Structures are given as C-alpha cells and as structure tokens.
Amino acid sequence: MPMNVSQNGDITLDEAGQQQAASFFESLEAVNLDEVTTTTIRVGLRDFRIVQDIDDEGNYIIENGQKKMRREFYNRTALIQNYVPMLVLNQMMAARKRVLRLRQEYINDPQGENVDPMLNWMLEQVLVVWQVSEPDMTLEHLGTILPFEKMSRLFTLFFGHLFQTMRI
C-alpha cells in the first residue's frame, strides 16, 4: 500500500490504499459486546504421567542405581477456553511472515529439515491459547498428547475467524 509521510507526520494514501484501509475498517463489524463470550471446548486426550516402574511383586525397579521411570497413560478431557488475547494475536501475526518464509525455504530444499516449520508454529499458537486454561502445559507435553488432526482443528477454531476478519 503506497503511502507518503509528510515532515509533520501526516500520512497520505493513494486511492488504492484508501480503499484498502476503508475495507479493513468495514470488516470490523459493530458488535454488541455484551453478547461476545468465550466458549469452553472439551478436548478428549490420551495423556500420561511419569511414575516409578514396579515389578510383578510390587517392588520398585532400580537400574544402574537409578529408579526406572515409565509413562502411565490415562484418558482425560481438557476444558479449554476459546479465548485469544490481543497480545497473543499480535505476536502470532508478527511471527507469521517469518514462518511463511521459513516454510518456503523448507519446501524448496528437499535436503533440509524434516519438520515443517508451519506445523511447529501452529502448535506453538495452540499452546499459547491452551495455556489460558492450563498454564502449566508445555510445548513438549502438548506436542506429545495432541494428535495432528486435533491440533489443526484447534488452530482453525482459535484463529480461523480472525484471519477471515482481517482478510489474510
């Protein structure tokens, strides 16, 4: 969007820029803010906790002088608020261009990294919203217990309508 900034700081836009700016502000529809609420999303997960391993007699297993640990799996339902704080949205948008550039490099270099940077970025964005409800959740743990399909759907649920509103 071509623009000129005068010596006193006034910004002038060409006709296309003025139309784009007007279109943006029209997209911010008036909403009765009393009606805007967040919803709770129920996410079924196969989670785990680290426990000390025991043998068939109920004795703790020790290997090389260390307690042997294992993962104990269980099913749970996470109750996640569908709320994207403005700070989260701003940080996500700031990182978006960098991630799109890295993804293009990943696509163009068949010998490069074996992990799509876009997938990591999406998981990071889901984590930040997840932490509104579960502050102790870590990226490593969420990435272990959340299948791709659920991560993708949560990303779309959290951010899809914002992308549409901003026409990205």
C-alpha positions in Angstrom: 0.0 0.0 0.0 1.9 3.1 -1.2 1.8 6.0 1.2 3.6 9.2 1.9 4.6 10.7 5.2 4.9 14.4 5.4 7.5 16.3 7.6 4.9 16.8 10.3 4.0 13.1 10.4 0.8 13.2 8.4 0.2 10.1 6.3 -1.4 10.2 2.9 -2.5 7.1 0.9 -3.0 6.7 -2.8 -6.6 5.8 -3.9 -5.9 2.0 -3.7 -4.5 2.4 -0.2 -7.6 4.5 0.9 -9.9 1.7 -0.5 -7.9 -1.0 1.3 -8.0 1.0 4.6 -11.7 1.6 4.3 -12.3 -2.1 3.5 -10.4 -3.1 6.6 -12.4 -0.8 8.9 -15.7 -2.0 7.3 -14.6 -5.6 8.2 -14.6 -4.7 11.9 -18.3 -5.0 12.2 -20.1 -3.4 15.1 -20.9 -6.0 17.7 -22.9 -5.8 20.9 -20.1 -6.5 23.3 -22.5 -7.8 25.9 -23.1 -10.8 23.6 -19.5 -11.6 23.0 -18.5 -14.6 25.1 -15.9 -17.3 25.0 -16.8 -20.9 24.9 -15.3 -23.9 26.6 -14.0 -26.6 24.2 -13.9 -30.1 25.5 -10.8 -31.8 24.1 -10.5 -35.6 24.7 -6.9 -36.7 25.2 -4.8 -39.7 25.9 -2.5 -38.1 28.5 0.3 -39.5 30.6 2.2 -39.0 33.8 5.7 -40.2 34.7 5.6 -42.8 37.5 8.2 -45.1 39.1 8.2 -48.6 37.5 7.5 -51.6 39.6 8.0 -55.3 39.0 5.3 -58.0 39.2 5.8 -58.3 43.0 5.2 -54.6 43.6 8.9 -53.7 44.2 10.4 -50.5 42.7 12.8 -51.3 39.8 16.3 -49.9 40.1 18.7 -49.9 37.1 22.3 -48.6 37.4 21.5 -47.1 40.8 18.6 -45.1 39.4 14.8 -45.6 39.8 13.3 -46.8 36.5 10.5 -44.5 35.3 7.8 -45.1 32.8 4.8 -43.3 31.3 1.4 -44.2 32.8 -1.4 -43.4 30.3 -4.9 -42.2 31.1 -7.8 -40.6 29.3 -8.9 -37.1 30.2 -10.9 -34.2 28.9 -9.3 -30.8 28.8 -11.6 -27.9 29.2 -10.0 -25.2 27.0 -11.4 -21.6 26.8 -11.8 -20.4 23.2 -10.2 -17.1 24.0 -7.4 -15.4 22.1 -5.9 -12.5 24.0 -5.0 -9.5 21.8 -1.3 -9.9 22.8 -1.4 -13.5 21.5 -2.9 -12.3 18.2 -0.3 -9.6 17.8 2.6 -12.0 18.5 1.1 -14.6 16.1 0.8 -12.0 13.3 4.3 -10.8 13.9 5.7 -14.3 13.6 3.5 -15.3 10.6 5.6 -13.7 7.8 8.8 -15.3 9.2 7.2 -18.7 9.4 5.8 -18.4 5.8 9.4 -17.5 4.6 10.9 -20.5 6.5 8.2 -22.8 5.1 9.0 -21.7 1.6 12.7 -22.5 2.3 11.7 -25.9 3.7 9.6 -26.7 0.6 12.4 -25.6 -1.8 15.2 -27.5 0.0 14.5 -31.3 -0.1 17.7 -32.0 1.8 16.8 -29.6 4.7 15.0 -30.1 8.0 12.5 -32.9 8.1 9.9 -31.0 10.2 7.7 -28.4 8.5 8.2 -25.1 10.4 4.5 -24.3 9.8 3.4 -27.3 11.9 5.7 -26.2 14.8 4.4 -22.7 14.6 0.7 -23.8 14.6 1.4 -26.0 17.7 3.0 -23.0 19.4 0.0 -20.8 18.7 -2.4 -23.5 20.0 -0.2 -23.9 23.1 -0.5 -20.1 24.0 -4.3 -20.3 23.8 -4.3 -23.6 25.7 -2.2 -22.0 28.5 -5.0 -19.5 29.2 -6.9 -22.5 30.6 -3.9 -24.8 31.7 -1.0 -22.5 32.5 1.4 -25.4 33.3 1.1 -27.1 29.8 4.4 -27.2 27.9 5.1 -27.4 24.2 6.7 -30.7 24.5 3.9 -32.3 26.5 1.1 -30.8 24.3 3.0 -32.0 21.2 3.1 -35.5 22.6 -0.5 -35.8 23.6 -2.3 -33.8 20.9 -2.7 -35.6 17.5 -2.2 -33.5 14.4 -5.9 -33.6 13.5 -6.9 -32.1 16.8 -4.1 -29.5 16.7 -5.1 -28.4 13.2 -8.8 -28.2 14.2 -8.0 -26.2 17.3 -5.8 -23.8 15.4 -8.6 -23.2 12.9 -11.1 -22.8 15.7 -8.9 -20.3 17.6 -7.6 -18.3 14.7 -9.6 -19.0 11.5 -12.3 -16.4 12.1 -9.7 -13.8 13.0 -7.9 -14.5 9.7 -11.2 -14.1 7.8 -12.0 -10.8 9.7 -8.5 -9.5 8.9 -8.8 -10.9 5.3 -5.5 -12.7 5.5 
